[in-house]
C-alpha cells in the first residue's frame, strides 16, 4: 500500500474502485461458488482498507507512515473477519454443503488419481492412494441430477448416484474391461504388431534387392562355400552387431544377448535355426586379396506368441508383456576384407524382427483399445 501524502489518494482511489467492482460482481453473480466467494471476500476487505486510508491521508508527517501501515492492516483484518461481503449476497444463496464420500475400485483394487465431479459449478475431487474421495455439493441440488462424472486416464463416464444418501460411503466400481482389454482384443493387437513388423522387414529386403541388382536366391550350403575363403584372408576379425524392430535399435553383441538374441546361434556352419530361412546372395567377390560377400536370410516361419502378463497402469493405459517364438525374421550379413586397406577381416550382422520379449502399451481410444507404443 502507498501511504505518503501525494500517492495516498491513489490508494484511496484504488480501494474505492475495487470496492465498487466487487459490488458490481456480487450483483451480477448473486450466488457465487465457494472459491469465488472467498476471492470476493478478500477483494472487498482490501477495497475497504484502501478507502479507509483517506481518514489519515491529510497527515503529511513522515513519522506517521508506520501508523498508516498498521491502520490499513487493521482495517483489512477487521473487514475480512466481519465479512461484509455476506451482507450483499442474496438471501436465497446457500453456502451449506452436503457431500458424497466413498471410494473407486477396479477388480477390488483402489484406483488412484480418478477425478470425480457433479458439475462444473461444484467442487472436483481426486481419489487418493486408497481410492477414497470426498465430493461436496450444494444442499439444494436436485437428487435426480446427481450424476457423478468419473474421469480416469482415457476412461470417462457418468455414474448415477441418485439413491446415494449424503454422508454415506458409496462404492464406484470401474468395469474390468476398462482397465485392460479382453484376450480376443489383445491377440488382435499382437497380430497387428507382428504384421506391421513383417511389412517393414519386407520393405528392407526389397530395398537391398534394389541396391544389389544381381541378387540371386541360393541355398545355405552355397553361402557356406562362398564364405570359406573369408576364413583364410586374415587372422584377426572385427565383428559388428545390431538389431532393429522398426522402432528401437540395439548395438553391440552384449546388448543383443541381454535382449535375448545370441548372434552365435545364427552361424552358417552350425545353426539349426537357419533351416527355416530362405537365403539371398547379394554380392560375391571371393578373391583372397579383395573379398566381399553379402547375403540376406529371411525367415519363412511367422512368429508365434504367448502373452506373459497384462498390467493395468494408474494413468489408464495397460501393459501387455508378449514373448515371441522365432523373433528374428531377417538377417543381413556382410563379410569384407581388403588387403590394401586393412589386415583385419570384418563381419557385420544386422538382425531384424521382434524382440524376444516386448512390452506393448495399450490405450483406450473412443472406447476401443489400441496399440500406443512398444517398449
Secondary structure by P-SEA (a helix, b strand, c coil): ccccccaaaaaaaaaaaaaaaaaaaaaacccccaaaaaaaaaaaaaaaaaaacccccccccccaaaaaaaaaaaaaaaaaaaccccccccccccccccccccccccccbbbccccccccccbbbbbbcccbbbbbbcccccccccbbbbbbccccccccccccccccbbbbbbcccccccccaaaaaaaaaaaaaaaaaaaaaaaaaaaaacccbbbbcaaaaaaaaccccccccbbbbbbbccccccccccaaaaaaacccccccccccccccccbbbbbccccccccbbbbbbbbbbcccbbbbbcccccccccbbbbbbbbcccccbbbbbbbbbcccccbbbbbbbbbccccbbbbbbbbcccbbbbcccc
